[in-house]
Amino acid sequence: MREPEANSVIRNICCIGAGYVGGPTMAVVADRCPLIQVKVVDINQKRIDAWNQNDLSKLPVYEPGLDLVVSRARNRNLYFSVDVQGAIAEADMVFISVNTPTKTKGLGAGKASDLRWVEACARQVANFAQGHTIVVEKSTLPVRTAEVIKTILEAAQTSHQNDSNSSTFEVLSNPEFLAEGSAIKDLEEPDRVLIGGESSEAIEALASIYKNWVPEQKILRTNIWSSELAKLTANAFLAQRISSINSIGALCEATGADVREVARAIGTDSRIGSKFLDAGPGFGGSCFKKDILNLVYLSRHFGLPEVADFWEGVVELNTWHQHRISRLVVKKLFGTLSGKRVAILGFAFKANTNDTRETSAINIAKDLLDEGALLSIHDPKVAPAQIALDLGLEEMKPSKSFGSKSSGTSNEGTWWFSEEISEVCSGADAILILTEWYQYSQINWIEISKNMRNPAWVFDARSIVNSEKVLSAGLQFWRVGDGSAEVR
């Protein structure tokens, strides 16, 4: 790490929002810039308490390496607090890092971003900031959102222009490009840092922070609108690749081809590359679907229906693919799941995170529950309470009379959770792997098969298990995108 730049004008940073982006990002900033005081604020006292607890293994966000970064910086120059007003008043720079979910009602419902919390943050900054403050958009936002923030801040600036403590503002866009599960690595060794704005001085003030550990050539400067659109576009392109390879995977299953071999063949083309060509249960997480729908809304708003239809198709194919997997499970289990146990391994949308937002497991599990399945679920990082919230159904532990083997013909789907893989799989008619956790690739299929109900299936939606070991254990096997598995 380089020595911090002594001439940086930024001495105090406030980040509004202690979630998946704000917490890890500010932890790395504080770790790499010990001369800057960093305060992460949130109105959620429970979340702040979780960031301040002594047991770093129970931070509200799970990311490999985050605990070490927090341990080095917390209470040195990194603080977590509910004192939003005080942190804003002290700050030279305020990051807005709050949730921007898709609107559920009103104008643009189902596609447009709900900016109520962004607007609320802008008004808080307008009310509490003192002196000159640089406001940085860190949340993923639709194009021209900076105009909303700027309008609110300018109104406050005008109304207080005669005050002794009158405030002035600059607005920047600094979108995050983090992949959950590798966020700390992405923050410490970013592909690029994008800063958009109108004021070169404000841009360089933010750049001077990143220069403490990011090479100058990786810091890109643009106008603010390009910066906002670049974030949406990056996520849309990545999601599009996932839908594309999953569509080819379905075709492979129908024709006898293997999508992994197809992906390897096209991935060697330097114009295409090998990343994001792994067939799976579909994309999830907090950004991909939301950002594409945002593009759809913007495209229709600006009179580009053909563009909107193109991107909407990416989301529609992703949803279709998830339901395709659940329908396939039903088909292989003789057309009914009533009274049958299905073990789901993995509920997070990807490995190395506890985030379940838009995870494929939600749609697939709900489909199976509607068929009357008895779901037993395992995930090393997702809590049962979160699964209950996502499924809208309380956990129901099996009674002693239920036994270790599936039985009964109830049409009521239920689910329960266990921390033991062997317990989740005991008595199961099928095992469905939905998250690529390493431990699932190491399962002893001979031992697991002994306690399953035959004929038993393993559905590998992540292509992480050894098919020969599964088959040698006497289990039926399906792997996403593998047409050759159908002829075994």
ZIHUMO-V746202 format. One record per pair of residues at least 12 apart in sequence whose ideal C-beta (glycine too) atoms are under 8 Angstrom apart, sorted by the first residue. I is the first residue (numbers start at 1). J is the second residue. Records with the same first field share a line. If there is no record, write none. Layout:
I = J  J
This chain:
1 = 32  212  213
2 = 211  212  213
4 = 32  33  34  35  36  212
5 = 208  211  212
6 = 35
7 = 208
8 = 35  36  205  208  209
9 = 92  205  208
10 = 36  92  93  134  205  206  208  209
11 = 35  36  37  92
12 = 36  37  39  90  91  92  93
13 = 26  29  36  37  38  39  91  92  93  94  95
14 = 39  41  87  88  90  91  93  94  95
15 = 38  39  40  41  94  95  97  138
16 = 41  42  84  88  94  95  96  97  98  121  124
17 = 40  42  95  96  97  98  99  121  138  139
18 = 40  41  42  44  47  48  51  60  80
19 = 42  47  61  97  98  99
20 = 61  180  183  286  355
21 = 97  138  139  176  178
22 = 40  42  95  97  98  138
23 = 40  51  59  60  61  66  80
24 = 61  63  66  69  178  183  184  187
25 = 95  97  138  176  178  187
26 = 38  40  78  95
27 = 66  69  70  73  74  78
28 = 69  184  187  188
29 = 209
30 = 73  76  77  78
31 = 69  72  73  78
32 = 188  212  213
33 = 77  209  212
34 = 73  76  77
35 = 77
36 = 77  209
37 = 77  79  90
38 = 73  77  78  79
39 = 79  80  81  87  90  91
40 = 78  79  80  81
41 = 80  81  82  83  84  87  88
42 = 80  82  84
43 = 82  84
44 = 82
45 = 82
47 = 60
48 = 80  81  82
51 = 70  80
52 = 74  80
56 = 70  71
61 = 354
62 = 352  353  354  381
63 = 180  181  183  184  352  353
64 = 181  182  184  185  352
65 = 184  185
66 = 183  184
69 = 184
84 = 124  128
85 = 124  127  128
88 = 124  125  128  129  133
89 = 128  129  130
91 = 129  133
92 = 131  132  133  134
93 = 133  134  135  136  205  206
94 = 125  129  133  134  135  136
95 = 136  138  174
96 = 118  121  122  125  135  136  137  138  139  149
97 = 138  139
98 = 117  118  121  139
99 = 117  139
100 = 113  114  115  117  118  139  140  141  290
101 = 113  114  290
102 = 114  289  290  293  294
108 = 297
110 = 293
111 = 293  294  296  297
112 = 142  293  294  297
113 = 141  142  145  290  294
115 = 141  142  145  148
118 = 137  139  141  145  148  149
119 = 148  152
122 = 135  148  149  152  153
123 = 152
125 = 153  169
126 = 152  153  155  156  157  167  169
127 = 156
129 = 167  169
130 = 165  167
131 = 165  167  168
132 = 167  168  169  170
133 = 167  168  169  170
134 = 169  170  171  172  202  205  206
135 = 149  153  169  170  171  172
136 = 171  172  173  174  206
137 = 149  171  172  173  174  175  228
138 = 174  175  176
140 = 175  176  231  232  235  287  290  291
141 = 173  228  231
142 = 228  232  294  297  298
143 = 225  228  229  232  298
144 = 225  228
145 = 228
146 = 171  173  224  225  228
149 = 171
150 = 169  171
153 = 169  171
154 = 169
157 = 169
170 = 197  198  199  201  202
171 = 197  198  224
172 = 195  196  197  199  202  203  206  224
173 = 194  195  196  197  224  227  228
174 = 193  194  195  196  206  227
175 = 194  227  228  230  231
176 = 231
177 = 190  191  192  194  231  234
180 = 285  349  350  352  353  355
181 = 350  351  352  353
182 = 352
188 = 213
190 = 214  218
191 = 218
192 = 218  219  220
193 = 207  210  214  218  219  220
194 = 220  222  227  230  231
195 = 207  219  220  221  222  227
196 = 221  222  223  224  225  226  227  228
197 = 221  223  224  227
198 = 223  224
203 = 221
207 = 219  221
231 = 291
232 = 291  294  295
233 = 295
235 = 287  288  291  292
236 = 288  291  292  295  311  314
238 = 276  283  288
239 = 283  288  289  291  292  314  315  318
240 = 311  314
241 = 275  276  277
242 = 276  280  282  283  288  318
243 = 282  283  314  315  317  318  321
245 = 259  263  276  277  278  279  481
246 = 279  280  282  317  318  321  480  481
247 = 317  321
248 = 262  279  481
249 = 279  480  481
250 = 321  324  481
252 = 481  482  483
253 = 480  481  482  483  486
254 = 483
255 = 483
256 = 483  484  486  487
257 = 483  484
258 = 481  482  483  484
259 = 279  480  481  482
260 = 279  463  481  482
263 = 277  278  279
278 = 463
279 = 463  480  481
280 = 360  436  461  462  463  480
281 = 321  322  325  360  361  364  434  461  462  480
282 = 318  319  321  322  360
283 = 318  349  358  360
284 = 349  350  356  357  358  359  360
285 = 349  350  355  357  358  359
286 = 355  357  358
288 = 358
289 = 315  318  358
290 = 358
292 = 311  312  314  315
293 = 312  315
295 = 307  308  311
296 = 308  311  312  315
299 = 311
319 = 363
322 = 360  363  364
323 = 363  364  367
325 = 360  364  432  459  461  480
326 = 363  364  367  368  371
327 = 367
328 = 459  478
329 = 342  368  430  432  457  459
330 = 368  371
332 = 430  457  459  476  478
333 = 429  430  457
336 = 371  372
337 = 368  371  372  373  413
338 = 371  372  373  409  410  411
339 = 372  374  406  407  408  409  410
340 = 372  373  374  406  429  430
341 = 373  374  375  376  406  427  428  429  453
342 = 368  373  374  375  376  428  429  430  431  432
343 = 375  376  377  378  424  425  428  430  431  432
344 = 361  364  365  375  376  377  378  424  432  434
345 = 378  379  421  424  431  432  433  434  435  437  440
346 = 361  378  379  433  434  435  436  437  440  462
347 = 359  361  365  377  379  382  387  390  434  435
348 = 361  379  381  382  435
349 = 361  435
350 = 435  436
351 = 435  436  437  438
353 = 381
354 = 381  382  383  386
356 = 382  386  387  390
359 = 390  434
360 = 434  461
361 = 390  434  435
362 = 390  391
364 = 432  434
365 = 377  391  415
366 = 391
368 = 413
369 = 391  393  413  414  415
370 = 413
371 = 413
372 = 410  411  412  413
373 = 413
374 = 398  406  413  414  415
375 = 413  414  415  416
376 = 415  416  417  418  423  424  425  428
377 = 415  416  417  418  424
378 = 417  418  419  420  421  424
379 = 435  437
380 = 437  439
384 = 417
387 = 415  417
391 = 415
393 = 414  415
395 = 415  416  417
396 = 414  415  416
397 = 416
398 = 416
403 = 427
404 = 426  427  451
405 = 427  453
406 = 427  428  429  453
421 = 439  440  443  448
422 = 447  448  451
425 = 448  451  452
426 = 451  452
427 = 451  452  453
428 = 452  453  456
429 = 452  453  456  457
430 = 456  457  458  459
431 = 448  452  456  457  458  459
432 = 459  461
433 = 458  459  460  461  462  464  465
434 = 461  462
435 = 462
436 = 462  464
440 = 462  464  465
441 = 464  465  466
443 = 465
445 = 458  465  469  470  472  473  475
446 = 469  472  473
448 = 473
449 = 473  474  475
452 = 475
454 = 474
455 = 476
456 = 475  476
457 = 475  476  477  478
458 = 470  475  476  477  478
459 = 478
460 = 477  478  479  480
461 = 480
462 = 480
463 = 479  480  481  482
467 = 479  482  485
471 = 488
